[in-house]
Amino acid sequence: MPVEYNEVAGVSHNWSQLYIGARITGGLVALPVQLSYVSLGDKADFQNWVERKQEEVMENT
């Protein structure tokens, strides 16, 4: 399922779900993902990558 960078709101504490949507009551959707077995370093890289892409999208709008 393709997701826009600006739609990513976060990841669950155990990295089994990606939250997409707005951070308001009823605004999030939990998308099951297979990230719980990814190394801590790669998880940090993933978070940084998403944040960087979100910044790029915000700069271009």
C-alpha positions in Angstrom: 0.0 0.0 0.0 1.7 3.3 -1.1 1.7 6.0 1.6 2.7 9.6 1.2 5.5 10.8 3.5 3.4 13.5 4.9 0.8 11.0 6.0 3.2 9.1 8.2 2.4 10.0 11.8 4.5 7.5 13.7 5.3 3.9 14.5 4.1 1.6 17.3 6.3 1.0 20.3 7.1 -2.5 19.0 7.5 -1.5 15.4 4.6 -3.7 14.2 2.4 -0.9 13.0 2.9 2.2 11.0 0.5 5.0 11.9 -0.8 7.1 9.0 -3.1 10.1 9.0 -3.7 13.1 11.3 -2.7 13.0 15.0 -6.2 13.8 16.2 -8.9 11.6 17.8 -10.1 9.2 15.1 -7.6 10.5 12.6 -5.0 7.7 12.6 -5.0 4.4 10.8 -2.7 1.6 11.9 -1.1 -0.2 9.0 0.5 -3.6 10.0 4.2 -3.7 9.0 7.1 -6.1 9.4 9.6 -3.8 11.1 9.9 -5.4 14.6 12.9 -7.5 13.5 14.8 -4.6 12.0 18.0 -3.6 13.8 17.9 -0.5 16.1 20.2 1.3 13.8 18.1 0.6 10.7 15.0 1.7 12.7 16.7 5.0 13.4 17.7 5.3 9.7 14.1 4.7 8.7 12.8 7.3 11.1 15.3 9.9 9.9 14.6 9.1 6.3 10.8 9.6 6.8 11.4 12.8 8.6 13.7 14.1 5.9 11.2 13.2 3.2 8.4 14.9 5.2 10.5 18.1 5.4 11.1 18.0 1.6 7.4 17.7 1.0 6.7 20.6 3.3 9.3 22.8 1.6 7.9 22.1 -1.8 4.3 22.9 -0.9 
